[in-house]
Amino acid sequence: MKYISTRGEAPPVPFLETLLAGLAPDGGLYLPQAYPQISQETIAGFAGKPYADVAEAIIAPFLTEEIETQALREMIAAVYKNFRHPAVVPLTQLDSNLFVLELFHGPTLAFKDLAMQLLAKLIDHVLAARCERATIIGATSGDTGAAAIEAFAGLPHVDVFILYPHGRVSDVQRRQMTTVEAQNIHTIALEGTFDDAQACVKTMFNHKALRDELNLCGVNSINFARILFQTVYYFTSAAVLGGPHRKISFAVPTGNFGDIFAGWMAKHMGLPIDRLVIATNSNDILTRTLASGQHRMQTVQPTQSPSMDIQVSSNFERLLFESYGRDASTVRRLMAGLRQSQGFSIEPGPLKTIRAEFDAFSVTEAETKQEIAQSWQEARYLTDPHTAVGISAARRTRPNASASPLVVLGTAHPGKFPDAIARATGIRPDLPGHLAGLSKRKERFTILPNNQNEIERFIRARATRAAKRAAS
């Protein structure tokens, strides 16, 4: 199988090239030329199977034997045996046909672990086989950076640089990034927003000389492998709830659109999904887009759900590509409009296509706090602010208790956001034992201005020194 760019000006490449590249050389995002189909019989057979077995069944068709079957199986097994719950992603019922899929039982307590842990294993495997070294660069609004640092720390073939918005992540999120002592890890506190950090990373990938010099590799959800690995839990949860014999809907707290696009992919691979519900916080560009057809950036507002404080929703480009019938020239035009005038308009036909599969709701700060309190009062369930956004949107989507199951993706452990939980419930949740003492660990990070040249100088100097150490 080959992978093509949403902007149509890069040659098709095999899976392993998308894995290492992240972003296509024309600035677009990779997608498969066609989506492998998972039969209804196979989906029904996922019920009761170990998560690792389902992951292999979903992922293997996309690799088309680029990695030997046994090696892939061993990597998947090694990754998911380290999650704290035997089901890896257990379901919890909150109300009639309303469920939370807990995706936070990995090492950094966020859903990003489910994809990032496997991504690191695969990248390290490929680099070792090729006797190569890579420079991992990522931007984070909180959880991606911690997941990447945890997954890649100490690996011999990579140096890792993570940019996060200074002062705009929770204390736990920051400390999970800045207290790791591995020498190949570098954290940059950017004086700006997540959108600024993401733009900086994209610019570096479009800087061909720098990209080639440092062998840049991206781990944000612009990397197709991240999206692919996240499709797995849509299949496992649907199978538990009776799929494929009945449809399941999903409500997804989202900012960068990667996690919910994984659900769209699962549907187009054969999983019977009814509705995909986009749940945004006050930074509601996606909700406004579906309501009006106008995709217009506004100023980022800091919220208690910081991982969703985003106005440039990178993976929405993938949905645009599909909704416009894979017309890359139109995607190039729309992305140029976003860059030049901070927005674009979606034509009636593609907008109708998007609305046929997606709903979207924006949840205010007050509503988020109210949902945290309500989930505790009614179900004795502590939910982090991001998941609370998803639950609030879900309640608006499906007020009818007799409707088909609606699953909210639980994206983070409540202990990562103790202040928000305490304000809503009076309870201050603890972190799991493996993170005990996090607040007392020494931090290492560098504050840099939102200046592309200065950031590139910082990375080039440290990655070059690391490469020389490895070679000596």
C-alpha positions in Angstrom: 0.0 0.0 0.0 1.2 3.5 -0.8 0.4 6.8 1.0 -0.5 10.1 -0.7 -0.4 13.7 0.4 -3.5 15.8 0.9 -1.9 18.5 -1.2 -1.1 16.2 -4.1 2.4 17.5 -4.9 4.5 14.7 -3.2 5.0 11.2 -4.6 3.2 8.2 -3.1 5.4 6.5 -0.4 5.2 3.3 1.6 4.1 3.2 5.2 7.6 3.3 6.8 8.3 6.5 5.0 5.2 8.2 6.4 6.2 6.9 9.8 9.6 8.6 9.7 8.6 11.7 7.8 5.4 12.7 9.6 4.6 15.6 7.3 4.7 15.2 3.5 7.4 17.3 1.7 4.7 19.4 0.1 3.3 20.4 3.5 0.4 18.0 3.3 -0.7 15.1 5.5 -0.4 11.5 4.4 -3.4 9.2 3.9 -3.6 5.7 2.4 -4.5 5.4 -1.3 -7.4 3.2 0.0 -8.7 2.0 3.4 -8.4 -1.7 4.1 -11.8 -3.2 5.0 -12.4 -5.1 8.2 -15.3 -7.6 7.8 -18.3 -7.6 10.0 -17.5 -11.2 11.1 -14.0 -10.1 12.1 -15.3 -7.1 14.1 -17.8 -9.4 15.9 -14.8 -11.6 16.8 -13.0 -8.8 18.5 -15.3 -9.1 21.5 -13.4 -10.6 24.4 -10.0 -10.6 22.6 -6.9 -9.0 24.2 -6.4 -5.4 23.0 -3.0 -6.3 21.5 -4.6 -9.0 19.3 -7.2 -6.5 18.0 -4.4 -3.9 17.4 -2.4 -6.3 15.3 -5.5 -7.2 13.2 -6.3 -3.5 12.5 -2.7 -2.2 12.0 -1.1 -5.1 9.9 -3.1 -4.4 6.7 -1.7 -0.9 6.5 1.9 -2.1 6.7 1.6 -4.6 3.9 4.5 -6.7 5.2 6.9 -3.8 5.5 7.6 -5.1 9.0 7.9 -8.8 9.7 4.7 -10.2 11.3 6.4 -11.6 14.4 8.4 -8.4 15.0 5.2 -6.4 14.8 3.4 -8.8 17.1 6.1 -8.6 19.7 6.3 -4.8 19.7 2.5 -4.5 20.1 2.5 -7.0 22.9 5.4 -5.3 24.7 3.6 -1.9 24.5 0.2 -2.8 25.8 1.3 -5.2 28.6 2.6 -2.1 30.4 -0.8 -0.4 30.8 -2.3 -0.4 34.3 -5.6 -2.0 33.4 -5.8 -5.5 32.0 -8.4 -4.4 29.4 -6.1 -1.5 28.4 -9.1 0.7 27.6 -12.0 -0.3 29.9 -15.5 1.0 29.6 -17.4 2.7 32.5 -21.1 3.3 32.3 -22.4 6.7 33.5 -26.0 6.5 32.5 -28.4 4.6 30.2 -26.5 4.0 27.1 -23.8 6.6 28.0 -20.3 5.2 28.5 -16.8 6.6 29.1 -14.0 4.7 27.3 -11.0 5.2 29.7 -8.0 5.8 27.5 -5.7 7.0 30.3 -4.2 3.9 31.8 -0.9 4.3 30.2 2.3 5.7 31.7 1.5 9.4 31.3 -2.2 9.1 32.1 -3.5 10.3 28.7 -4.9 8.8 25.6 -1.8 9.8 23.7 0.1 6.9 25.3 -1.9 4.3 23.3 -0.4 5.5 20.0 2.8 7.1 21.1 4.2 4.0 22.9 3.8 1.9 19.7 5.1 4.8 17.5 8.3 4.9 19.5 8.8 1.2 19.3 8.3 1.2 15.5 10.5 4.2 14.9 13.3 2.8 17.0 13.0 -0.6 15.2 13.2 1.0 11.8 16.1 3.4 12.6 18.1 0.5 14.1 17.5 -1.6 11.0 18.7 1.3 8.8 21.6 2.3 11.1 20.2 5.8 11.1 19.6 8.5 13.7 16.6 10.9 13.8 15.6 14.1 15.5 12.1 14.0 16.9 10.3 17.3 17.0 6.9 17.9 18.4 4.5 20.6 19.6 2.2 19.9 22.5 -0.8 21.5 24.2 0.0 19.3 27.2 -0.4 15.5 26.8 1.4 14.8 23.5 4.7 16.0 24.8 4.6 14.0 28.0 3.6 10.9 26.0 6.4 11.4 23.5 9.0 12.1 26.1 8.0 9.0 28.1 8.0 6.8 25.0 11.3 8.0 23.4 13.4 8.8 26.6 16.7 7.0 26.5 16.3 5.4 23.0 19.7 5.3 21.3 18.7 6.5 17.8 16.8 9.7 18.5 17.1 13.1 20.0 13.7 14.6 21.1 12.7 18.3 21.2 9.2 19.1 22.5 7.8 22.6 22.3 5.0 23.6 24.7 3.2 26.9 25.4 4.9 28.5 28.4 2.4 28.9 31.3 -0.5 27.3 29.3 -0.3 23.7 30.5 -1.2 22.2 33.9 1.5 21.7 36.5 1.3 18.0 36.2 1.5 18.1 32.4 4.5 20.4 32.6 6.4 18.3 35.2 5.8 15.1 33.2 7.8 16.7 30.5 10.4 18.6 32.4 11.5 16.2 35.1 12.7 13.4 32.8 16.4 13.1 33.1 17.3 11.3 29.9 20.0 13.1 27.9 18.2 12.8 24.6 15.2 14.8 25.8 15.0 18.6 25.4 11.9 20.6 26.5 11.3 24.1 25.1 8.8 26.4 26.9 7.7 28.6 24.0 6.5 32.2 24.7 3.3 31.8 22.8 0.3 29.5 22.2 0.1 25.9 21.0 -0.8 27.2 17.6 2.5 29.1 17.6 4.4 25.9 18.6 2.6 23.8 15.9 3.4 26.4 13.3 7.0 26.4 14.3 7.2 22.6 13.9 5.5 22.7 10.5 7.9 25.4 9.3 10.9 23.3 10.3 9.5 20.3 8.4 9.1 22.5 5.3 12.7 23.8 5.7 14.3 21.1 3.4 17.9 21.8 4.4 17.1 21.5 8.1 14.9 18.5 7.6 17.6 16.7 5.7 20.5 17.8 8.0 18.8 16.6 11.2 16.7 13.8 9.7 13.6 15.3 11.2 10.8 13.0 12.3 7.4 14.2 13.5 5.3 12.6 16.3 2.3 14.9 16.4 -1.0 13.6 15.1 0.1 14.9 11.7 2.0 11.6 11.6 -0.5 9.1 10.0 0.7 6.3 12.2 -0.7 8.1 15.3 -4.1 8.3 13.7 -4.0 4.6 12.6 -3.1 3.3 16.1 -5.9 5.3 17.6 -8.5 3.6 15.4 -8.1 0.4 17.5 -10.0 1.5 20.5 -13.0 2.4 18.4 -13.2 -1.2 17.3 -12.6 -2.7 20.7 -15.3 -0.6 22.5 -17.8 -1.1 19.7 -17.4 -4.9 19.9 -17.9 -4.9 23.7 -21.2 -3.0 23.2 -22.6 -5.2 20.5 -21.0 -4.0 17.3 -21.2 -4.6 14.5 -24.8 -5.8 15.0 -25.8 -2.4 16.2 -24.3 1.0 15.6 -22.4 2.9 18.2 -21.8 6.7 18.4 -18.8 8.4 19.8 -18.3 11.8 21.5 -14.7 13.0 21.3 -13.2 16.0 23.1 -10.9 17.4 20.4 -8.8 20.3 19.4 -6.5 19.1 16.7 -9.0 16.7 15.2 -6.7 13.7 15.2 -8.6 11.5 17.7 -12.0 12.0 16.1 -10.5 11.5 12.6 -9.4 8.1 13.8 -13.1 7.4 14.4 -13.9 8.5 10.9 -11.3 6.1 9.6 -12.6 3.3 11.7 -16.1 3.9 10.1 -14.7 3.9 6.6 -12.8 0.6 7.4 -16.1 -1.0 8.1 -17.1 -0.2 11.7 -20.8 0.6 11.9 -20.7 4.1 13.6 -23.8 6.2 13.8 -22.6 9.7 14.8 -19.2 11.2 15.5 -19.6 14.1 18.0 -17.0 16.8 18.0 -16.8 18.3 21.5 -14.9 21.5 21.8 -14.2 23.9 24.7 -14.4 27.7 24.3 -11.9 27.5 21.5 -14.7 26.3 19.2 -13.4 26.7 15.6 -14.6 23.2 14.7 -18.1 23.8 16.1 -18.4 27.1 14.3 -17.2 25.5 11.1 -19.9 22.8 11.1 -22.6 25.4 12.0 -21.7 28.0 9.4 -19.4 26.5 6.8 -16.9 29.3 7.7 -13.6 28.1 9.1 -12.3 31.3 10.8 -9.5 31.5 13.3 -9.9 33.5 16.5 -7.7 34.3 19.5 -6.9 31.2 21.6 -8.6 31.4 25.0 -6.9 29.7 28.0 -9.2 27.2 29.6 -9.2 24.5 32.3 -9.0 21.9 29.4 -5.7 23.2 27.9 -5.0 20.3 25.5 -7.9 21.7 23.5 -6.9 25.3 23.5 -6.3 25.3 19.7 -7.5 27.3 16.7 -5.4 25.6 14.0 -6.9 22.2 13.8 -4.3 20.4 11.7 -6.1 17.1 11.0 -9.2 18.8 9.8 -7.2 19.0 6.5 -7.5 15.2 6.2 -11.3 15.4 6.5 -11.4 18.3 3.9 -9.4 16.1 1.5 -11.9 13.3 1.9 -15.0 15.5 1.8 -13.9 17.2 -1.4 -13.5 13.8 -3.1 -9.7 13.8 -2.6 -9.3 17.0 -4.7 -5.8 18.0 -3.6 -5.8 21.3 -5.6 -8.9 22.5 -3.6 -7.1 21.5 -0.3 -4.1 23.5 -1.4 -6.3 26.5 -2.1 -8.1 26.2 1.3 -4.9 25.9 3.2 -3.4 28.9 1.4 -6.5 30.8 2.5 -6.1 29.8 6.1 -2.4 30.9 6.0 -3.0 34.2 4.3 -6.4 35.4 5.6 -6.9 33.2 8.7 -9.8 31.2 7.3 -11.8 29.8 4.4 -15.3 28.8 3.3 -16.4 25.2 2.8 -18.7 24.7 -0.3 -22.2 23.4 0.3 -21.6 19.9 -1.1 -18.6 19.0 1.1 -20.2 20.7 4.1 -23.3 18.5 3.7 -21.0 15.4 3.5 -19.3 16.4 6.8 -22.6 17.1 8.5 -23.9 13.7 7.4 -21.4 12.0 9.8 -20.5 14.6 12.4 -22.2 16.7 15.0 -20.4 19.4 17.0 -21.0 21.2 20.3 -19.1 23.8 22.2 -18.9 23.6 26.0 -18.2 26.7 28.1 -16.0 26.8 31.2 -19.1 26.9 33.4 -20.6 24.0 31.7 -17.4 22.0 32.0 -17.3 22.6 35.8 -21.0 21.7 36.0 -20.4 18.4 34.2 -17.5 17.5 36.5 -19.8 18.0 39.4 -22.7 16.2 37.9 -20.7 13.1 36.9 -19.5 12.9 40.5 -22.8 13.5 42.1 -24.9 11.2 39.9 -22.4 8.4 39.1 -19.6 8.9 41.6 -17.3 9.3 38.6 -14.4 11.8 38.6 -13.7 13.1 35.2 -10.9 15.4 34.0 -12.0 18.7 32.3 -11.4 17.4 28.7 -13.5 14.3 29.2 -16.1 16.5 30.9 -16.4 18.5 27.7 -17.1 15.3 25.8 -19.7 14.1 28.3 -21.5 17.5 28.2 -21.6 17.3 24.4 -22.8 13.7 24.6 -25.7 14.6 26.9 -26.9 17.2 24.4 -26.5 14.8 21.5 -28.4 11.9 22.9 -31.0 12.9 25.5 -33.2 9.8 24.6 -32.3 7.0 27.0 -33.5 4.4 24.6 -31.1 5.4 21.9 -28.1 3.3 20.8 -24.9 3.4 22.9 -22.9 6.6 23.0 -19.3 6.4 24.0 -17.3 9.4 25.3 -13.6 9.1 24.9 -12.0 9.6 28.3 -8.8 11.3 27.4 -7.0 12.0 30.6 -6.8 10.9 34.3 -8.5 13.3 36.6 -5.3 13.5 38.7 -3.6 15.5 36.0 -6.0 18.4 36.6 -6.5 18.4 40.4 -7.3 22.1 40.7 -10.2 21.9 38.2 -11.6 18.8 39.9 -11.3 20.4 43.4 -13.1 23.5 42.2 -16.0 21.4 40.9 -16.3 18.7 43.5 -14.2 19.6 46.6 -12.1 16.5 46.0 -8.5 16.7 45.0 -7.7 13.4 43.1 -4.3 11.8 43.6 -1.9 10.6 40.9 -1.2 6.9 40.6 1.7 5.6 42.6 4.2 5.6 39.8 4.0 9.4 39.6 4.3 9.9 43.4 6.7 12.7 44.2 6.4 14.3 40.7 6.0 17.7 42.3 9.3 17.4 44.1 11.4 16.3 41.1 13.9 18.7 39.5 12.7 20.4 36.3 14.8 20.9 33.1 13.5 23.2 30.4 14.5 26.2 28.3 12.3 29.2 27.8 12.5 30.6 24.2 10.7 33.4 22.4 8.4 32.7 19.5 11.2 33.2 17.0 11.7 30.6 14.3 15.4 31.3 13.8 16.3 31.2 17.5 14.4 27.9 18.0 16.1 26.3 15.0 19.5 27.4 16.2 18.7 25.8 19.6 17.7 22.5 18.1 20.5 22.4 15.5 23.2 23.0 18.1 22.0 20.3 20.5 21.0 17.7 17.9 24.4 18.1 16.2 26.3 17.6 19.5 24.2 14.6 20.2 25.0 13.2 16.7 28.7 13.7 17.3 28.5 12.0 20.6 26.9 9.0 19.0 29.4 8.9 16.3 32.5 9.1 18.6 
